[in-house]
């Protein structure tokens, strides 16, 4: 007897898919654009060795490069999105490979731009800007290049590295392809003999949240067994990525690999360590109280990692359709004004969202926002009410980049990853406030508090502990040690046990959670989730107390894209992240939510 069967991609109803045709109406159109861009890429090479000649030559080079980027982004995005919806399709795999090869070809062609600008004197650059005012259109990318000056290789070396770009990205490619196409899980049975299929999506979006302890723990055991079979392969893949980063940092002259990875974020080590340390130390007591409360209320013999996401109120697990969730989100975000709400409406109803589950589809959720068209949101809609928060989160990313794409040039759109999660988590905070304010039902209010805690758990626990784990990984790697599966398991286990103390009984499988996320291949990305939510917590309070002025500040920040450093950008949006105060305030807010739950359950 089977409880649920996954569909093939071609069996998914059209209204549950995103309109990928908005990028290219057909595969033939994609192939045509691919060929045209491949022929256009060499055009930028006419400026190679000439950027020192004049401001006009430099301007013409940037204009040519800008057009190449605008044509390249939809091509690579199309391939990525098709791969995300079905990683088992050989055509999607081949297309993704072609897109990556084209990206490498482009990177190799434009590598000279950075090295030649870095070679220019400060006086020459100043004269160019004075003679050709239109160069200011490219202030952001030019300043980004100049920031790399102390760590740049020779022009020839940079070109060689650019040519090897696809090889350097191989660890992430191997991880993603293996996770979507090779890593499978055996089905499991409940006590009645009902067989349940298991996939990443089903475990992370459904079974992990099951109210039935038997199903939850058996799904966990089967899930961990699947991970365990691949731990040595994934450890070798991750070790390769880290070794690449450590070697690159040393060759470029950074003081450490951490300095190198923080450099593009424009964040200091002090800010990085403060974010991790403050939350790790101050949040742990609150989350330990939360775990012990959950164990007591659910009557569990022990609290394990398989139980930490179990519903605290198992008899109240609301379901909601996609359409009803969309209406709820729009009502919650009405406080943001008509401009923002109209973007949300487009996202919800005009083919931005791919919400079906099917064989080969990437797990989790993301928003891709290609320049020149609308964003695309991937998630798996299971009719569970908590999915409303996931959808609101991704719409926050969509709203951010829809506005930034409209206001900024392609080279000035993306801000530092340090604050990239702030707009998305603000949407979640506003949704929670709306639900709490409109509901008179005690159980509903409690469910919202639990959902809010789910958001904080995701950002302040899951990803923050990933960040703490990463920090330990780089300490080991800097010493030249190999990251074996055993080493990674021990590091992850120590981070988890240090945070949870005696509130959680950890088994060996808990240590394998480092295998679940691609974030480790994306630099120091995990800790930034907590930075974004810290800012969102502060701004949601400002919007509640100040109204439109706070909204206007926030929207002006979204429209600014990547034209400012992240700390300055967040100040523009209304929050000062240069101290630990907003971090501690956000942690205290989490503590108050746990207080409310303890009162609610007695």
Residue pairs with C-beta under 8 A, 6 or more apart in sequence:
1 193
1 194
1 195
2 194
2 195
2 196
2 197
3 194
3 195
3 196
3 197
4 196
4 197
4 202
5 197
6 197
6 199
6 357
6 358
6 359
7 356
7 357
7 358
7 359
8 358
8 359
9 85
9 86
9 89
9 358
9 359
9 360
9 361
11 358
12 356
12 358
13 356
16 354
16 355
16 356
16 381
17 85
17 351
17 354
17 356
18 81
18 351
18 352
18 353
18 354
18 376
18 377
18 378
19 350
19 351
19 352
20 78
20 81
20 82
20 376
22 351
22 373
22 374
23 30
23 74
23 77
23 78
23 81
23 370
23 373
24 30
24 33
24 74
24 78
30 75
30 78
30 79
30 95
33 71
33 74
33 75
34 75
34 98
34 99
34 102
36 71
37 68
37 71
37 72
37 75
37 102
38 102
38 105
40 67
40 68
40 71
41 68
41 105
41 106
41 109
42 109
43 64
43 68
44 61
44 64
44 65
44 68
44 109
44 110
44 113
45 109
45 112
47 57
47 60
47 61
47 64
47 112
47 113
48 112
48 116
49 112
49 116
50 57
50 61
51 57
51 58
51 61
51 112
51 113
51 116
51 117
51 120
52 116
52 119
52 120
52 124
54 128
54 131
54 132
55 127
55 128
55 129
55 131
55 132
55 135
56 131
56 132
58 117
58 128
58 132
58 135
59 132
59 134
59 135
59 138
61 113
62 113
62 135
62 137
62 138
62 141
62 142
62 411
65 110
65 113
66 138
66 409
66 410
66 411
68 106
68 110
69 371
69 410
69 411
70 371
70 372
70 410
72 102
72 103
72 106
73 370
73 371
73 372
73 410
74 370
74 372
74 373
75 99
75 102
76 99
76 100
76 102
76 103
77 368
77 370
77 376
78 95
78 99
79 92
79 95
79 96
79 98
79 99
79 100
80 96
80 99
80 368
81 354
81 368
81 376
81 378
82 89
82 92
82 95
82 96
83 92
83 93
83 95
83 96
83 180
83 362
84 361
84 362
84 366
84 378
85 92
85 354
85 358
85 360
85 361
85 362
85 378
86 92
86 358
86 359
86 360
86 361
87 93
87 176
87 177
87 179
87 180
87 181
87 360
87 361
87 362
88 180
88 181
88 359
88 360
89 360
93 177
93 181
100 166
100 169
100 173
101 166
103 165
103 166
104 162
104 163
104 165
104 166
107 162
107 165
108 159
108 162
108 163
108 165
110 162
111 155
111 158
111 159
111 161
111 162
112 155
112 158
112 159
113 145
114 145
114 148
114 152
114 158
115 152
115 153
115 154
115 155
115 158
115 159
116 155
117 125
117 142
117 145
117 146
118 145
118 146
118 148
118 149
118 152
119 155
120 128
125 142
125 146
128 135
129 135
129 136
135 142
137 409
138 409
138 411
139 412
139 563
140 409
140 411
140 412
140 562
140 563
141 411
141 412
147 263
147 266
148 263
150 253
151 252
151 253
151 254
151 260
151 263
152 158
152 252
153 161
153 251
153 252
161 168
168 244
170 240
171 237
171 238
171 240
171 241
171 244
171 521
172 241
172 518
172 521
172 522
174 237
175 234
175 237
175 238
175 518
175 521
176 362
176 518
178 230
178 233
178 234
178 237
179 200
179 363
179 518
180 360
180 361
180 362
181 360
182 230
183 200
183 226
183 227
183 230
184 226
185 198
185 199
185 200
185 203
185 222
185 223
185 225
185 226
186 198
186 222
186 225
186 226
187 195
187 196
187 197
187 198
187 222
188 195
188 196
188 198
188 218
188 219
188 221
188 222
189 195
189 196
189 218
190 196
190 212
190 214
190 215
190 218
191 214
196 202
196 207
196 215
196 219
198 207
198 219
198 222
198 223
198 226
199 363
200 363
200 364
200 516
201 357
201 361
201 363
201 364
201 380
202 219
202 357
203 219
203 220
203 223
204 363
204 364
204 516
205 363
205 380
205 382
205 384
205 387
206 382
206 384
207 215
207 216
207 219
207 220
207 223
208 216
208 219
208 220
208 306
208 309
209 309
209 310
209 311
209 384
209 386
210 216
210 219
210 310
211 310
211 311
211 314
211 317
213 298
213 300
213 307
213 310
216 306
216 307
216 310
217 304
217 306
217 307
219 306
220 304
220 305
220 306
220 509
221 306
221 509
224 509
224 512
227 509
227 512
227 515
227 516
228 509
228 512
230 515
231 485
231 489
231 512
231 515
232 484
232 485
234 485
234 515
235 483
235 484
235 485
235 487
235 488
238 483
238 488
238 514
238 520
238 521
239 482
239 483
239 484
241 520
241 521
242 257
242 473
242 474
242 477
242 483
243 477
245 257
245 260
245 261
245 477
245 523
246 257
246 474
246 477
246 478
248 260
249 256
249 257
249 259
249 260
249 261
252 260
254 260
254 263
256 474
256 478
257 474
257 477
257 478
258 269
258 272
258 471
258 474
258 524
259 269
261 523
261 524
262 268
262 269
262 272
262 524
264 416
264 417
264 523
265 416
265 417
265 418
265 523
265 524
265 528
265 566
266 416
266 418
266 565
266 566
266 567
267 416
267 418
267 566
267 567
271 418
271 567
271 577
271 578
272 524
272 527
274 580
274 583
275 467
275 527
275 530
275 531
275 534
275 583
276 464
276 467
276 468
276 471
276 527
276 530
278 580
278 583
278 584
278 587
279 460
279 464
279 530
279 583
279 587
280 464
280 465
280 468
280 498
280 499
282 583
282 584
282 587
283 460
283 461
283 464
283 587
283 590
284 499
284 500
284 501
286 587
286 590
286 591
286 594
287 457
287 461
287 499
287 500
287 503
287 590
287 594
288 500
288 501
288 502
288 503
289 503
289 594
289 598
290 453
290 594
290 597
291 303
291 308
291 500
291 503
291 504
292 303
292 503
293 312
293 594
293 597
293 598
293 601
294 300
294 303
294 307
294 308
294 310
294 312
295 302
295 303
295 307
295 503
296 601
297 312
297 601
298 307
298 310
298 312
298 314
300 307
302 505
303 503
303 504
303 505
304 504
304 505
304 506
304 507
304 510
305 496
305 504
305 506
305 507
305 509
305 510
305 513
308 457
308 504
309 454
309 457
311 317
311 450
312 446
312 450
312 597
312 601
313 443
313 446
313 447
313 450
316 443
316 444
316 446
316 447
317 384
317 385
318 385
318 444
318 447
319 383
319 384
319 385
320 328
320 383
320 384
320 385
320 387
320 388
321 383
322 355
322 381
322 383
325 385
325 387
325 388
325 391
326 348
326 349
326 391
328 388
328 431
328 434
328 435
329 344
329 348
329 388
329 391
329 392
329 395
329 427
329 431
330 341
330 344
330 345
330 348
331 434
332 392
332 427
332 430
332 431
332 433
332 434
332 435
333 340
333 341
333 344
333 392
333 427
333 430
333 431
334 341
335 430
335 543
335 547
335 551
336 430
336 551
336 554
336 555
337 548
337 551
337 555
339 555
340 399
340 555
343 398
343 399
343 402
343 403
344 395
344 398
344 399
346 352
346 374
346 402
347 353
347 374
347 375
347 377
347 395
347 398
347 399
347 402
348 395
350 374
352 374
352 375
352 376
352 377
352 398
353 377
353 378
353 379
353 391
353 394
354 376
354 377
354 378
354 379
355 379
355 380
355 381
356 380
356 381
357 380
357 381
357 382
361 378
361 380
362 378
363 380
364 379
365 377
365 378
365 379
365 380
365 390
365 393
365 394
366 377
366 378
366 394
367 375
367 376
367 377
367 378
367 394
367 395
367 397
367 398
367 401
367 424
368 375
368 376
368 378
369 375
369 376
369 397
369 398
369 400
369 401
369 402
369 405
370 376
371 405
371 410
371 413
372 405
372 410
374 398
374 402
375 397
375 398
375 401
375 402
377 391
377 394
377 395
377 397
377 398
379 387
379 390
379 391
379 394
381 387
381 391
385 447
385 451
386 451
386 454
388 431
389 428
389 431
389 432
389 451
389 454
389 455
392 427
392 428
392 430
392 431
393 424
393 425
393 427
393 428
393 455
394 424
395 424
395 427
396 423
396 424
396 425
396 426
396 427
396 428
397 420
397 423
397 424
399 423
399 427
399 558
400 423
400 424
400 558
401 413
401 414
403 555
403 558
403 559
404 413
404 414
404 415
404 558
404 559
404 560
404 561
404 562
405 413
405 561
406 559
407 559
407 560
407 561
408 559
408 560
408 561
408 562
408 563
412 561
412 562
412 563
413 561
413 562
414 561
414 562
415 560
415 561
415 562
415 564
415 566
415 569
416 562
416 565
416 566
416 569
417 523
417 525
417 528
418 528
418 531
418 566
419 528
419 531
419 532
419 535
419 566
419 569
419 570
419 577
420 528
420 532
421 459
421 528
421 529
421 531
421 532
421 533
421 536
422 531
422 532
422 533
422 535
422 536
422 539
422 570
422 573
423 532
423 536
423 558
424 532
425 455
425 459
425 532
425 533
425 536
426 535
426 536
426 539
426 540
426 554
428 452
428 455
428 536
429 452
429 455
429 536
429 537
429 540
430 540
430 543
432 448
432 451
432 452
432 455
433 540
433 544
435 444
435 448
435 451
436 445
436 448
436 449
439 445
439 448
442 600
446 597
446 600
449 593
449 596
449 597
449 600
450 597
452 593
453 590
453 593
453 594
453 597
455 533
456 533
456 590
456 593
458 529
459 529
459 530
459 532
459 533
460 530
460 533
460 586
460 587
460 590
461 499
463 519
463 526
463 527
463 529
463 530
464 526
464 527
464 529
464 530
465 495
465 496
465 499
466 514
466 517
466 519
466 520
466 526
466 527
467 524
467 526
467 527
467 530
468 495
468 499
468 527
469 491
469 492
469 495
469 514
470 520
470 524
470 526
470 527
472 491
472 494
472 495
473 483
473 488
473 491
473 520
476 483
476 487
476 491
477 483
481 487
488 511
488 514
489 508
489 511
489 512
489 514
490 511
491 514
492 510
492 511
492 512
492 513
492 514
493 506
493 508
493 510
493 511
496 504
496 506
496 510
496 511
496 513
497 506
500 506
514 520
517 526
519 525
519 526
520 526
531 577
533 586
534 577
534 582
534 583
534 586
535 570
535 573
535 575
535 577
535 582
537 582
537 585
537 586
537 589
538 574
538 575
538 582
538 585
538 586
539 550
539 554
539 573
539 574
539 575
542 550
542 574
542 575
543 550
543 551
543 554
550 574
553 572
553 573
553 574
554 573
554 574
556 572
556 573
557 569
557 570
557 572
557 573
557 574
558 573
560 569
560 572
564 572
566 577
567 577
567 578
570 576
570 577
571 577
575 582
576 582
